[in-house]
């Protein structure tokens, strides 16, 4: 009997290691009328925001862009709390640490909204291109953004209180910043980049935010680098590189681990133990949970949606959302990690 129980336990362990999990149907949030370009959770996970195209059908049946919409929902109930509009596409969203403000990156400006009332608080306008990959400082006093314009790329730090530009870090190389990660202590920024003058090469750059100096650079000569994540203690940097996830020491830029998983977007859980990422599939996305210490994929969750999905994980690690869609039919699906 003991031997038989041991065998059953062994088989079950093998069965569930890295398995594709059956799960309750994700909660669908109503509102988006076109493809979703950005998704963000409030720090406590209680609210979720998504930016989508607003599309209208013309008499000839073709869909025409009419502007952008930002929807804010209650995560648990799915109730729609606010709908904001803007004439141009919204490429990024971020909640302030207290959840009271929502920053939205648009062409040539960033807007700061009251997340409860939807009222405009202020605008940031001192740059070319679009305000992408928005990040608030831990104390909520600063807002970081990246932008690229005709080969010039910058990290910008804005005063949330005044809307003034406090600091700018320029990269002299001909490249395009694709994503920004900031360590919780506000001392380190990490950018993923496409090098625009040499085919498909890319770089991870690690910056000292206080001095604006480049600490280290990691070059991948055969891959554009589109996403990056930093562990909560700021010690490790992770990014999808080709058909693997590379993990580097943030202080030295040396690679410490390579995980054989194919992902397009990544995030790290609040305890720093798990890497969570997404890869688009036919008709949806696979969400993968990876143990950072071992590199082992512990769980794969399938989510169905149209077009390419834009992924977010709540800072408390309790929720995952994927936004997708097409002209006239957007979607945001929310899943409890506990399930």
C-alpha positions in Angstrom: 0.0 0.0 0.0 2.8 2.4 0.9 4.6 1.6 -2.3 1.5 2.1 -4.4 0.9 5.5 -2.7 4.5 6.5 -3.5 4.0 5.6 -7.1 0.8 7.6 -7.4 2.5 10.6 -5.8 5.5 10.3 -8.1 3.2 10.2 -11.2 1.2 13.2 -10.1 4.3 15.2 -9.4 5.5 14.5 -13.0 2.1 15.2 -14.4 1.8 18.7 -12.9 5.4 19.8 -13.4 5.1 22.5 -16.1 1.6 21.4 -17.0 -1.0 23.3 -18.9 -3.6 24.0 -16.2 -7.3 23.9 -16.7 -8.8 27.1 -15.2 -12.0 29.0 -14.7 -12.9 31.1 -17.7 -11.2 34.5 -17.4 -13.4 37.5 -16.6 -14.1 39.7 -19.7 -14.3 43.4 -19.2 -16.6 45.4 -21.4 -15.9 48.7 -23.1 -13.0 48.6 -25.6 -14.1 49.2 -29.2 -10.8 48.4 -30.9 -7.4 46.9 -30.2 -6.0 47.3 -26.7 -2.5 48.9 -26.6 -1.8 49.2 -22.9 -3.0 47.6 -19.7 -2.1 48.6 -16.1 -3.2 47.6 -12.5 -3.3 49.9 -9.5 -0.7 49.0 -6.9 -3.3 47.3 -4.7 -4.7 45.4 -7.7 -8.2 46.7 -7.0 -8.5 48.7 -10.3 -7.4 48.0 -13.8 -7.0 50.4 -16.7 -6.7 49.7 -20.5 -6.2 52.0 -23.5 -7.8 51.0 -26.7 -8.6 52.4 -30.2 -12.1 53.8 -30.7 -13.2 52.6 -34.1 -16.3 53.4 -36.2 -17.5 51.8 -39.4 -17.7 53.9 -42.5 -20.5 53.5 -45.1 -18.2 51.4 -47.2 -17.8 49.0 -44.2 -14.2 49.9 -43.4 -13.3 50.8 -39.8 -11.9 54.3 -39.2 -9.9 55.4 -36.2 -11.9 58.0 -34.2 -9.6 58.4 -31.2 -8.5 56.5 -28.1 -10.4 55.5 -25.0 -9.1 54.7 -21.5 -11.3 52.5 -19.4 -11.0 52.0 -15.7 -12.7 49.0 -14.0 -13.1 47.5 -10.5 -10.9 44.4 -10.8 -13.0 42.1 -8.6 -16.5 43.0 -9.8 -15.6 44.0 -13.4 -17.7 47.2 -13.0 -16.7 50.0 -15.3 -15.8 53.1 -13.3 -14.4 55.6 -15.8 -14.1 56.1 -19.6 -11.7 58.8 -20.8 -11.2 59.9 -24.4 -8.3 61.3 -26.4 -7.9 62.1 -30.1 -4.6 60.2 -30.6 -3.5 56.7 -29.7 -2.5 55.9 -26.1 0.6 53.7 -26.0 1.2 53.3 -22.2 -0.5 53.5 -18.8 0.7 53.6 -15.2 -1.0 54.1 -11.8 0.7 56.1 -9.1 1.8 54.2 -5.9 -1.2 55.4 -4.0 -3.6 54.5 -6.9 -5.0 58.0 -7.1 -3.4 59.1 -10.4 -3.2 57.5 -13.8 -0.6 58.5 -16.3 -1.2 58.0 -20.0 1.5 58.2 -22.7 0.4 59.7 -26.1 2.0 61.3 -29.1 4.2 64.3 -27.9 2.6 64.3 -24.4 1.8 62.5 -21.2 -1.4 63.2 -19.4 -2.0 62.7 -15.7 -5.6 61.9 -14.7 -7.4 61.6 -11.4 -8.1 57.9 -11.4 -11.3 58.3 -9.3 -13.0 61.1 -11.1 -11.3 60.9 -14.6 -10.4 64.6 -14.4 -7.2 65.9 -16.1 -4.6 66.9 -13.5 -1.8 68.1 -15.8 0.1 67.4 -19.0 3.8 66.8 -19.7 4.8 68.1 -23.2 8.5 68.7 -23.4 9.5 66.0 -25.8 9.2 64.5 -29.3 7.8 61.1 -30.1 5.4 59.3 -27.7 5.8 58.9 -24.0 6.3 55.1 -23.6 6.8 52.6 -20.8 5.7 54.9 -18.0 7.0 54.2 -14.5 6.3 56.1 -11.2 9.0 56.3 -8.5 8.2 54.4 -5.3 7.4 57.6 -3.4 5.1 58.8 -6.2 7.0 62.1 -6.7 8.5 61.4 -10.0 7.3 59.9 -13.3 9.8 58.2 -15.7 9.2 57.8 -19.4 11.2 56.7 -22.5 10.9 58.2 -26.0 12.7 57.8 -29.2 12.6 60.1 -32.2 14.7 59.8 -35.4 17.5 57.9 -33.7 17.6 59.9 -30.5 16.4 58.1 -27.4 15.9 59.4 -23.8 14.9 58.5 -20.3 13.0 61.4 -18.8 12.1 62.1 -15.2 9.2 64.4 -14.5 7.9 66.1 -11.4 4.5 64.7 -10.7 3.6 67.8 -8.6 4.6 70.5 -11.2 4.8 68.6 -14.5 8.3 70.0 -15.1 11.1 68.0 -16.6 13.6 67.3 -13.8 16.2 65.2 -15.6 16.9 63.7 -19.0 19.3 60.9 -19.9 20.2 60.8 -23.6 21.6 57.9 -25.5 23.9 59.0 -28.3 23.8 55.6 -30.2 21.3 55.2 -33.0 18.8 53.0 -31.3 15.2 52.9 -30.2 14.3 52.3 -26.5 11.5 49.7 -26.4 10.8 49.3 -22.7 11.9 50.8 -19.3 12.2 49.1 -15.9 13.1 51.0 -12.7 14.4 49.4 -9.5 12.2 50.0 -6.4 14.9 52.2 -4.8 14.9 54.5 -7.7 18.6 54.2 -8.3 18.7 52.0 -11.4 17.0 52.2 -14.7 17.1 49.4 -17.3 16.2 49.9 -21.0 15.7 47.4 -23.7 16.7 48.6 -27.2 16.6 48.0 -30.9 19.7 49.1 -32.7 18.3 50.8 -35.8 21.5 50.9 -37.9 22.6 47.3 -37.7 19.8 44.9 -38.7 18.3 42.9 -35.8 20.8 43.6 -33.0 19.6 44.9 -29.7 20.9 46.0 -26.3 20.1 46.0 -22.6 21.5 49.1 -20.9 21.7 49.6 -17.2 21.8 53.2 -16.0 22.5 55.0 -12.8 19.5 57.3 -12.4 21.2 59.6 -9.9 24.2 60.4 -12.1 22.7 59.6 -15.5 25.8 57.4 -16.3 25.7 54.1 -18.1 26.7 51.3 -15.7 26.8 48.4 -18.1 25.7 47.4 -21.6 24.7 43.9 -22.9 24.6 43.5 -26.6 22.7 40.8 -28.5 23.9 40.9 -32.1 21.1 38.7 -33.5 18.0 39.9 -31.7 15.9 43.0 -31.2 15.2 43.4 -27.4 11.6 44.4 -26.9 11.0 43.8 -23.1 12.8 43.9 -19.8 12.0 43.3 -16.1 13.9 43.9 -12.9 13.6 41.9 -9.6 12.2 43.9 -6.6 15.6 44.0 -4.9 17.1 45.4 -8.1 19.8 42.7 -8.3 18.6 40.8 -11.4 17.5 41.9 -14.9 15.6 39.5 -17.2 14.7 39.9 -20.9 13.4 37.6 -23.7 16.2 37.0 -26.2 15.3 34.9 -29.2 14.0 31.6 -27.9 15.2 32.0 -24.3 15.0 34.3 -21.3 18.4 35.7 -20.3 19.0 36.8 -16.7 21.8 39.1 -15.8 23.4 40.5 -12.7 22.3 44.2 -12.7 25.5 45.4 -11.0 28.0 43.8 -13.4 25.9 43.0 -16.5 27.1 39.4 -16.4 24.7 36.6 -17.4 23.8 34.4 -14.5 21.1 32.2 -16.1 19.5 31.3 -19.4 15.9 29.9 -19.4 14.8 28.0 -22.4 11.3 29.6 -22.8 10.0 31.6 -25.7 8.2 34.8 -24.4 7.5 38.3 -25.7 6.7 40.1 -22.4 7.9 39.5 -18.9 7.2 40.6 -15.3 8.6 39.5 -11.9 6.3 38.8 -8.9 6.5 41.0 -5.8 8.5 38.4 -3.8 11.1 38.2 -6.6 10.7 34.4 -6.9 8.7 34.0 -10.1 9.1 35.3 -13.6 5.7 35.6 -15.4 5.6 36.0 -19.1 3.4 35.9 -22.2 3.8 34.6 -25.7 1.2 35.1 -28.4 -0.3 32.0 -29.9 -2.9 31.3 -32.6 -6.1 32.7 -31.2 -4.7 33.9 -27.8 -1.8 33.8 -25.4 0.1 31.4 -23.2 0.9 32.8 -19.8 3.9 31.0 -18.2 5.1 31.0 -14.6 8.8 30.3 -14.2 10.8 29.7 -11.0 13.7 32.3 -11.2 16.0 30.2 -9.0 15.7 27.0 -11.1 14.5 28.2 -14.5 11.7 25.6 -14.3 8.3 26.4 -15.8 5.8 25.5 -13.1 2.6 26.5 -14.9 1.2 27.5 -18.2 -2.2 29.1 -18.5 -4.0 29.6 -21.9 -6.0 32.8 -22.6 -8.1 33.3 -25.8 -8.3 36.7 -27.5 -8.1 38.3 -30.9 -5.0 40.0 -32.3 -1.8 40.5 -30.3 -2.3 40.6 -26.5 -0.9 43.2 -24.2 -0.1 41.7 -20.8 0.0 43.1 -17.3 0.4 41.5 -13.8 -0.8 43.4 -10.7 2.0 44.5 -8.4 0.6 42.3 -5.6 0.9 39.3 -7.9 -2.8 38.4 -7.6 -4.1 39.2 -11.0 -3.1 38.9 -14.7 -4.7 40.7 -17.6 -4.4 40.4 -21.3 -5.8 43.0 -23.7 -6.3 42.3 -27.4 -8.9 42.8 -30.1 -9.4 44.2 -33.6 -11.3 47.0 -35.2 -14.7 47.4 -33.5 -14.1 44.6 -31.0 -11.6 45.0 -28.2 -11.2 42.8 -25.1 -9.6 42.7 -21.7 -9.5 39.5 -19.8 -8.6 39.2 -16.2 -7.6 36.0 -14.4 -6.9 35.4 -10.7 -3.5 33.9 -10.2 -4.9 31.9 -7.3 -7.0 29.9 -9.8 
